[in-house]
Amino acid sequence: MLTFEQFLRRAAKKMFEERLFGLVDILHKAAGMFTAAYIEQVDRDQIMLTRDVDVMIDRSDLERVKEAAPRHGFHFRHSAGLDMLLYGDEKKAIRGVHLLFSGEKVRPDQAPSPRLSPERITVHGGEVAVIPVIDLVGMKLNSYRDKDRVHVRGMDAVGLITPEVERALPAELGSRLQHIRQTE
């Protein structure tokens, strides 16, 4: 069985993540990847990754990201209300790095994304900056797409959604968490 690190290295060769990690000084959070990083610490069998990567930045960093992207093989695109980076000749948004903005709504019917406040955790002997679990759970429940619900189930299954995390959720997100638990 592959370790999480081996899996990421193999996936990076097939996709664009190697180039993405070259932007890590600007791009602060990759929610799906960091869901996996947290889950890896508890039970690697619960890890699920998706084709796209959501990254949160401060809006003030957008121009820096756009300037740095070509040096790492990416091009910037704004489409359907979303800002994203696509690798090489890629045209499909589903394979892109979707840029989310700290403190801003992704869609009008959602709560704003949390403010950037990364924590450091150790994954395979190396430190990485990750979004706090409460913010990550909140973002997943806020987006509430199928893949987000799967990530929430994985985090819940390994005990990352503690009573403290649950109590800190706004009522609407708490009811979404309960729905996920009831429909598993």
Secondary structure, DSSP 8 states (H G I E B T S, - for coil): ---HHHHHHHHHHHSSHHHHHTTTTT--EEHHHHHHHHHHHH-GGG----SSEEEEE-GGGHHHHHHHGGGGTEEEEEETTEEEEEETT---GGGSEEEEETTS-SSTTS--------EEEEETTEEEEE--HHHHHHHHHHH--HHHHHHHHHHHHTT-S-HHHHHHS-HHHHHHHHHHHHT-
